[in-house]
Amino acid sequence: MSDNSVLSVKILAVEDDTGDYGLIRVYLRMAGYIQNIVPDPVTWVTTLAQAEQQVVLDRPDIILLDLSLPDSFGISTVKRMRMLLPTVPIIVLSGNNDNDIALAALEEGAQDYVIKGQYEHNALGKAISHALIRAKLEAKLIESEFRWKFAIEGSGDGLWDWDVAQNIVFYSERWKQMLGYAENEVGNGLDEWEMRIHPDDKAGTLASVQAYLTGKSSSYLSEHRVLSKDGDYKWILDRGMVVARDAEGHPIRLIGTHTDITERKRMEDQVRQLAFYDPLTQLPNRRLLNDRLSRAMSAGKRSGGYGALMFLDLDNFKPINDTHDHILTIEAANRLRACVREIDTVARFCGDEFVVMLSELDTNEQASTIEATRVAEKILACLSTPYQLTVKHEGQPDTEVEYHCTTSIGLVLFLGHEICQDDIIICANAAMYQARHAGRNTIRFYQAE
């Protein structure tokens, strides 16, 4: 966000602890949201009742919400604030590092869930910036939705009218134009639609139609991709209803619409990208890593197969990375991707720290240790190979730079839920520091000190 937009953001902090609020102000100032200006962009209240009164007087741009207040506790706090301000982004600030509570808060409409005191690397400032961006994108999604109607004129939707008994379908001119076809280029059979459905979407879409026709579903609504004349697929929201039945109650005529939701899908992808991926490297971020680690632990509990987590810290990383627009971060991320399988996960933890999670290893601990070590050694060798970096200079020719960078790797095996998720990351991080203290450019399995 630009400096001007940061300064114009009105923040409502709902926090009953004076010390925690003081810490919030410190990190807001570090992120540029508080400067020596009047009026103060941050309004502080200590109860939910005060918050409800304040938002009526002055609508905030974003809310920082504590879940433990004198007059409200837990997820109900998010629900009440979301009901009052359905479009204002909410960031929950909690002292409870519980994934279930965090997920529940997000499901109730919170944009993010930040653990109090864990604001390192401008985490709070980034959370606010990303929440504001996501809120704008979500507002565009709402605005892009067409109202449900069957009228052709003015709706912008394509209309279809299906005679079930004769298996004849009328496709409106707009239905055809949406896919790039002229009036005479599409026939009147149901197959004109079926043959254009994306192969990955066809079975589910046709099953939805059949479920509606047989009464197993009370409505028909499907989002699927349809092939256009130019060879591209468009995302279509397909809705329909029975308008006539025979004497036995069987559907004999359906009418429905096609709405082009390609742009909406694109914006949904942007929202998801911001929520789960590091914007610089496109690697999974901490949130997605935690989700995948949880899934890997559950899978290991069922199968008996081990998993492994590596915590990586790049040595001698910061000098060139800060000078040349993070080109080393991007190159290191690309190398890490090439070292693991598709079922494994490479995540950017922060700055020069990465995490690699290996899934579905052997059921034998020794065999899993050997395999995890092999991958770690492969990563160690790959990242220590000199980097040939192209440095761009404004108004001058690009230059090639050779840079040497090694890594310290901490490694820990896990099986099911024998140790908790947070402890797996903590142990791998501790092992990484053991590798650094051993002289860097090495691997260490976690050993309790």
Order of alpha helices (4+ residues) and beta strands (2+ residues): alpha-beta-alpha-beta-alpha-beta-beta-beta-alpha-beta-alpha-beta-alpha-beta-beta-alpha-alpha-alpha-beta-beta-beta-alpha-alpha-beta-alpha-alpha-beta-beta-alpha-beta-beta-beta-alpha-beta
